[in-house]
Amino acid sequence: MELDKLKGPLGWSALSILVILILCFMGVSSVLTPLLGQSSSGVSSNASSTLLEQYDTNVRMDIDRFNGRSAFFKPIRIVKNVPAPPPPPPRQDTPDVPDKIVDEGPPPPPARYMGPPLIAIIGEEAWFRGSGSGPDAVMRIKIGEENQGVKVVSTNAPSQVTVEHRGGVYPIPLFESSEDFFTQEAPAHAPDNFLKEVEG
């Protein structure tokens, strides 16, 4: 046989068959050894009889211990000297009540308006941004009406609304109107000869 043929598939097949035969031999020998060997059974039966005798002795000893006990015997408790707990502090049944209760009245209104923001002014109606969505997204309040704690007192279209909120009256500007442009002086009059003739 050539050495190159053994390195190929033929060599691997032969090696696999050899491994399978070794494993089969080991399996058959492990099955047949207990059936053919009778000498080990005497040793194992002698060891098991010794263990059974020891078990019976231990069970008998446990039963004797249980039967020798009294079901009504209470163990002696050693009394320890524990100091008595301190007495609780005296309890005051009457609460502290001031001599004179002063009614301070309702709290003062906030220094500035803290309600929903103003979004539009249309005639005698002011529109505020609501807290919901859909139809509740806009609160439309006319003069004299109140909605969610906001009462419209007056409107100064198109820039300002006066409202009553949390006990205070507040003017709310829709936008900042500044007239700085109109107070400035007009630019100087341009000279008439600003168009110069271009030589061509």
Phi, psi and omega in degrees: 000139179276151183289330181292327180291328180288338180281345183269208182297329180295320179293318179294323179294316180296319179295320179295318179295321179297316179296319179296319179296320179296316180294322177295319179298317180295321179294316181294320181294324179290334177281320185278338183299313179294330181287325183272333183270115180259344186289328183286338182292326178294321180293317182291324179291325178294319180291321181290326178293324177296318179294322179294321178296318179296322179296315180299321179297316180294321179294317179298319180295320179295320179294319178296321178296318181292318181289334181282352181274153175262131181287342185254011182274128176253135179291153181285130177262135177271122182277127177258145177278102179257126180293149180292144179293150180294150181292148179293152179295152181297139183266135177267115181279331183264126177286157178288118180244129178294156183297315184227129179267123181258124178276113182274352179079187180290156180294152180292154179292156178298157182290330179225163182294131183233021181271195180294148183288146178280133181240340180197156173230122178231102181062239180264019182237135177246140180250131180239152177283123181276177182266350183259202177227167182073228181292339180274001183288336181233130174260122178253114185237126176271169180299130180091346179268159181228139178213125179053043176081003179249124179240127180276122180270312180203161176236144175233077185298144005257012193242346188211148176227140174254125183234159174247124184211128179054040175083002180237156178252128186228133169275129182245117176279138175284322175210158180279118179258118178242139181251028180296328181296323183279339179275348179286151177285145180292151179294157181298150182294132181287143179293156183288338185263036182285342175268114181263148180281129181263126179285136185248000000 
